[in-house]
């Protein structure tokens, strides 16, 4: 893995993890673990099976699953301390409140739907890539996203 690859995929992997754990420091640690594992197992990557981004997101999914398995207390959405993933709006109270509200809405969704949203918006994956990742048909993912966006929009307003 070269520096350009790291710089290209770091934001995607970090955001995917952050929106699964909702805690900045934990996301940073887990993202580092993903890139460490990717470097350690780079020889196992097969471009015929998946894109590099998909391979990294698979590692990320496993790292997050192991993180929660090791904690043995489920999916602690209420444990997050940091609301801003990158601190870009730490001083902007209105944006911070909107971000907090978004997190509250996401917490109301089942895990599988949060994963689909995270893959789509923060993992920058297509419906086809998400479908392969979560074991659904592409049209099912598209329909799910449409329903989720309608629901979240209604809840937002």
C-alpha positions in Angstrom: 0.0 0.0 0.0 1.4 3.3 -1.0 0.9 6.8 0.5 -1.5 7.8 -2.3 -3.7 4.7 -1.6 -3.8 5.4 2.1 -4.7 9.1 1.5 -7.4 8.1 -1.0 -9.1 5.5 1.2 -8.5 6.8 4.7 -11.6 9.2 4.7 -13.9 6.5 3.3 -12.8 3.9 5.9 -12.7 6.4 8.8 -16.2 7.6 8.0 -17.6 4.1 7.6 -16.2 3.1 11.0 -17.1 6.4 12.7 -20.8 6.0 11.7 -20.7 2.5 13.2 -19.1 3.4 16.5 -20.0 7.1 16.8 -16.9 7.9 18.8 -14.0 9.8 17.2 -11.1 8.2 19.1 -12.4 4.7 18.7 -12.9 5.3 15.0 -9.3 6.6 14.7 -8.0 3.5 16.5 -10.1 1.1 14.5 -9.2 2.8 11.2 -5.5 2.4 12.1 -6.2 -1.3 12.7 -7.8 -1.6 9.3 -4.8 -0.2 7.5 -2.4 -2.2 9.6 -4.3 -5.4 8.6 -4.4 -4.3 5.0 -0.7 -3.8 5.0 -0.1 -7.1 6.8 -2.3 -9.1 4.5 -1.9 -7.2 1.2 -0.5 -10.3 -0.4 -4.0 -11.9 0.0 -5.8 -9.2 -1.9 -7.2 -10.5 -5.2 -8.4 -7.8 -7.6 -10.5 -10.4 -9.4 -12.7 -10.9 -6.4 -13.3 -7.3 -5.3 -12.1 -3.7 -5.7 -9.5 -2.5 -3.3 -12.1 -0.2 -1.6 -14.4 -3.2 -1.1 -11.6 -5.3 0.3 -10.7 -2.5 2.8 -14.4 -2.0 3.7 -14.6 -5.8 4.4 -11.6 -5.5 6.7 -13.3 -2.5 8.3 -16.5 -4.4 8.9 -14.6 -7.2 10.5 -12.6 -4.9 12.7 -15.8 -3.2 13.9 -17.5 -6.5 14.5 -14.4 -7.7 16.5 -14.4 -4.5 18.5 -18.0 -5.1 19.6 -17.5 -8.7 20.2 -14.6 -8.0 22.4 -16.6 -5.4 24.4 -19.3 -8.1 25.0 -21.9 -5.4 25.8 -23.6 -5.0 22.4 -23.6 -1.9 20.2 -23.1 1.1 22.6 -24.6 3.9 20.6 -25.0 5.9 23.8 -21.3 5.8 24.6 -20.1 8.3 22.1 -18.4 11.4 23.4 -17.6 13.2 20.2 -20.2 14.4 17.8 -18.0 15.7 15.0 -16.0 13.1 13.0 -13.4 15.5 11.9 -14.0 18.6 14.1 -14.8 20.8 11.1 -17.7 22.4 12.9 -16.8 22.1 16.5 -17.2 25.8 17.0 -20.4 26.0 14.9 -23.2 25.3 17.5 -26.0 25.1 14.9 -24.2 22.5 12.7 -23.2 20.6 15.8 -26.8 20.4 16.9 -27.9 19.2 13.5 -25.2 16.5 13.6 -26.3 15.5 17.1 -29.9 15.3 15.8 -28.8 13.1 12.8 -27.1 10.7 15.3 -30.3 10.5 17.3 -32.3 9.6 14.2 -29.7 7.0 13.1 -29.9 5.4 16.5 -33.6 4.6 15.9 -32.7 2.4 12.9 -31.9 -1.3 13.1 -28.2 -2.2 12.7 -28.6 -3.5 9.1 -30.2 -0.2 8.0 -27.5 1.8 9.7 -24.9 -0.3 7.8 -26.6 0.3 4.5 -26.6 4.1 5.1 -23.0 4.1 6.3 -21.9 2.1 3.2 -23.8 4.4 0.9 -23.0 7.8 2.3 -19.7 7.4 4.2 -18.4 4.3 2.5 -19.1 5.9 -0.9 -20.4 2.5 -2.3 -22.9 2.0 -5.1 -26.1 0.1 -4.5 -24.6 -2.9 -6.3 -21.5 -2.9 -4.0 -23.8 -2.6 -1.0 -26.0 -5.4 -2.2 -23.0 -7.7 -2.5 -21.7 -6.6 0.9 -24.9 -7.2 2.9 -26.4 -10.1 0.9 -29.4 -8.4 -0.7 -30.4 -7.7 -4.3 -29.5 -4.3 -5.7 -33.1 -3.3 -6.1 -33.8 -4.2 -2.5 -31.0 -1.9 -1.4 -32.3 0.8 -3.6 -35.8 0.4 -2.2 -34.5 0.3 1.3 -32.6 3.5 0.8 -35.6 5.3 -0.7 -37.8 4.2 2.2 -35.1 5.2 4.7 -34.6 8.6 3.2 -38.4 9.2 3.2 -38.6 8.1 6.8 -35.6 10.1 8.0 -36.8 13.2 6.1 -40.2 13.0 7.8 -38.6 12.5 11.2 -36.3 15.4 10.5 -39.1 17.9 9.8 
